[in-house]
Amino acid sequence: MDDRTVRAALERHWDASDASDFEVEHEIYHADAVLDYPQSGERIRGRRNIQESRTVQPNKKHFKVRRMIGNGDLWVTEFVLTYDGRPSYTVSIMEFRDGLVVHETQYFADPFEPGPSRAHLVERQA
């Protein structure tokens, strides 16, 4: 699978995630894919279990991709995941095999104000 094809599959995945289209969202995963959430210590095995974990999530969510970078079998997506109006800055690291995700790790970070000691050095991002 070439990089343009992977990028297109990722765009389809994130668009489906935002639309809560759980079937299309999970087409990108290998049947025995693994999803890790290091901050909570969770590991979910298998595409169907990953899909079910997301379908039972009660929050209203919105995905806004900031950038995707990668090539070959390793891709990283930075996005803002907003649950019920509250943003979380998120990084997804996806490892592909035969054109499907076999391992994904997601990291989440809450927004915070810049420290006063460096406030004069920073630009505010939207």
Phi, psi and chi 1 to 4 in degrees:
 res  aa     phi    psi   chi1   chi2   chi3   chi4
   1 MET       -  125.4 -167.8  176.1 -142.7      -
   2 ASP   -81.5  167.0   66.8   32.7      -      -
   3 ASP   -61.8  -36.1  -70.1   -9.2      -      -
   4 ARG   -65.7  -37.0  -73.4 -171.0  -30.0  171.2
   5 THR   -67.9  -41.2  -54.8      -      -      -
   6 VAL   -63.9  -45.1  173.1      -      -      -
   7 ARG   -59.4  -42.9 -179.7  175.5  -67.7  -80.7
   8 ALA   -63.2  -40.0      -      -      -      -
   9 ALA   -65.3  -39.6      -      -      -      -
  10 LEU   -65.8  -43.1  -75.3  166.2      -      -
  11 GLU   -60.5  -41.8  -71.6  170.2   -5.8      -
  12 ARG   -62.4  -42.5 -179.3  173.9  159.6   86.7
  13 HIS   -60.7  -50.2  166.2   75.4      -      -
  14 TRP   -69.6  -35.7  -65.2  117.6      -      -
  15 ASP   -63.3  -43.1  -72.6  -14.7      -      -
  16 ALA   -66.3  -36.5      -      -      -      -
  17 SER   -60.2  -45.4  -62.8      -      -      -
  18 ASP   -64.8  -34.0 -171.6   50.0      -      -
  19 ALA   -86.6    1.3      -      -      -      -
  20 SER    55.2   36.6  -65.1      -      -      -
  21 ASP   -92.0   87.4 -176.1  -20.3      -      -
  22 PHE   -67.2  -28.1  -63.4  110.2      -      -
  23 GLU   -68.2  -53.8  -76.2  -57.7  -43.9      -
  24 VAL   -65.0  -40.0  172.3      -      -      -
  25 GLU   -55.0  -34.8  176.4 -177.0   10.2      -
  26 HIS  -101.4    4.2  -67.2   85.9      -      -
  27 GLU   -64.2  -23.7  -71.2  174.1   -9.3      -
  28 ILE   -74.4  -15.7 -159.0  168.3      -      -
  29 TYR   -92.0  140.2  -66.1   97.9      -      -
  30 HIS   -66.5  151.5 -165.2  -81.7      -      -
  31 ALA   -55.7  -34.0      -      -      -      -
  32 ASP  -107.3   28.7   62.4   -4.1      -      -
  33 ALA   -59.2  156.4      -      -      -      -
  34 VAL  -122.8  134.9  172.9      -      -      -
  35 LEU  -119.8  125.3  171.2   61.5      -      -
  36 ASP  -113.4  137.3  -71.8  -28.8      -      -
  37 TYR  -118.7   88.7  -64.8  121.7      -      -
  38 PRO   -57.5  -34.9  -23.8   33.7      -      -
  39 GLN   -67.1  -29.6  -70.4  157.0  -71.2      -
  40 SER  -103.3   -5.0   63.0      -      -      -
  41 GLY    74.8   19.2      -      -      -      -
  42 GLU   -94.5  144.1  -64.3  171.1  -82.1      -
  43 ARG  -132.2  129.7  171.4  169.2  -80.1  173.7
  44 ILE  -117.7  126.5  -57.6  170.4      -      -
  45 ARG  -107.3  131.4  -68.0 -175.7 -175.7  -85.6
  46 GLY    96.0  136.3      -      -      -      -
  47 ARG   -54.8  -45.1  177.3 -179.9   54.4 -128.3
  48 ARG   -65.0  -37.7  -69.2  -66.4  164.4 -150.0
  49 ASN   -69.1  -38.5  -70.8  -23.5      -      -
  50 ILE   -61.6  -46.4  -65.7  167.6      -      -
  51 GLN   -61.7  -46.8 -178.0  176.6   -2.4      -
  52 GLU   -61.9  -38.1 -176.7  177.7  -13.4      -
  53 SER   -61.2  -29.7   75.1      -      -      -
  54 ARG   -86.8  -31.4  -68.6  175.1  175.1  157.8
  55 THR   -71.5  -26.6   60.7      -      -      -
  56 VAL   -88.2   -4.6  -61.7      -      -      -
  57 GLN   -64.8  119.2  172.0   57.0  -98.1      -
  58 PRO   -79.3  -14.0   30.0  -34.9      -      -
  59 ASN   -76.5  150.1  -55.3   72.6      -      -
  60 LYS   -81.0  128.9 -176.9  176.5  179.1 -176.7
  61 LYS  -127.5  157.2   61.3 -174.3 -173.6  -61.0
  62 HIS  -142.2  135.8  172.5   66.1      -      -
  63 PHE  -112.2  130.3  -68.3   78.1      -      -
  64 LYS  -129.0  106.3 -178.5  180.0  179.9 -160.4
  65 VAL   -72.0  128.9  173.4      -      -      -
  66 ARG   -91.8  -42.2  -64.0 -179.5   68.1  163.3
  67 ARG  -167.3  154.3   73.6  176.2  176.1  153.0
  68 MET  -126.8  136.7  -72.5 -173.3  -66.9      -
  69 ILE  -143.0  143.3 -170.8  168.3      -      -
  70 GLY   161.3  178.7      -      -      -      -
  71 ASN  -164.8  161.1   61.6   27.8      -      -
  72 GLY    58.9 -125.6      -      -      -      -
  73 ASP   -98.4    7.3  -67.0  -25.0      -      -
  74 LEU  -131.1  121.6 -174.9   61.9      -      -
  75 TRP  -134.5  142.2  -73.7   78.9      -      -
  76 VAL  -123.0  132.4  176.6      -      -      -
  77 THR  -120.5  127.5  -55.6      -      -      -
  78 GLU  -100.7  130.5  -66.5  178.4   43.5      -
  79 PHE  -151.1  162.9   59.7   98.2      -      -
  80 VAL  -102.9  121.1  179.1      -      -      -
  81 LEU  -105.5  114.8  174.6   55.8      -      -
  82 THR  -105.1  119.4  -56.7      -      -      -
  83 TYR  -105.6  121.1  -80.8  121.2      -      -
  84 ASP    47.5   43.0  -65.3  -27.9      -      -
  85 GLY    84.0   -0.9      -      -      -      -
  86 ARG  -108.4  114.8 -169.1  165.9  174.3 -142.3
  87 PRO   -77.5  147.1   29.6  -34.1      -      -
  88 SER  -134.7  126.0 -177.9      -      -      -
  89 TYR   -80.9  126.3  -65.9   83.9      -      -
  90 THR  -129.8  144.3  -50.5      -      -      -
  91 VAL  -124.2  129.4  173.7      -      -      -
  92 SER  -115.0  125.3  167.1      -      -      -
  93 ILE  -110.6  117.4  -57.5  167.1      -      -
  94 MET  -116.5  132.1  -69.6 -178.6  166.6      -
  95 GLU  -109.1  127.6  -60.1  170.2   48.8      -
  96 PHE  -104.7  150.2  -73.2   77.7      -      -
  97 ARG  -143.2  128.6 -175.5  179.2   70.3 -135.6
  98 ASP    53.9   36.5  -58.9  -35.4      -      -
  99 GLY    82.1    5.0      -      -      -      -
 100 LEU  -128.1  153.1  -64.5  171.5      -      -
 101 VAL   -73.9  125.2  174.2      -      -      -
 102 VAL  -105.3  -21.5  -67.5      -      -      -
 103 HIS  -151.3  131.1 -171.8 -144.4      -      -
 104 GLU  -131.1  138.3  179.3 -179.7   17.3      -
 105 THR  -124.1  131.1  -57.0      -      -      -
 106 GLN  -119.9  133.5  -73.6 -169.5   -4.7      -
 107 TYR  -116.4  140.8  -63.6   92.6      -      -
 108 PHE  -124.0  141.9  -56.9   87.5      -      -
 109 ALA  -141.4  132.8      -      -      -      -
 110 ASP   -80.3  149.2  -68.3  -28.6      -      -
 111 PRO   -67.9  155.9   20.6  -26.2      -      -
 112 PHE  -149.6  160.4   58.3   88.1      -      -
 113 GLU   -78.0  147.2  -68.6  -60.9  -45.6      -
 114 PRO   -64.8  147.9   18.4  -24.8      -      -
 115 GLY   -65.6  142.3      -      -      -      -
 116 PRO   -60.4  -28.9    4.5   -7.1      -      -
 117 SER   -68.8  -20.0   63.9      -      -      -
 118 ARG  -119.7    6.5   66.8  178.2 -177.2  -88.5
 119 ALA   -55.6  -35.7      -      -      -      -
 120 HIS   -73.8   -8.0   66.4  -72.9      -      -
 121 LEU  -103.7  -10.1  -58.0  170.2      -      -
 122 VAL  -104.7  156.0  -57.9      -      -      -
 123 GLU  -108.4  138.3  -63.7  174.4   24.5      -
 124 ARG   -79.7  132.8  -64.0  -59.9  -65.7 -150.1
 125 GLN   -99.7  151.0  -63.8 -177.4   31.2      -
 126 ALA   -80.5      -      -      -      -      -
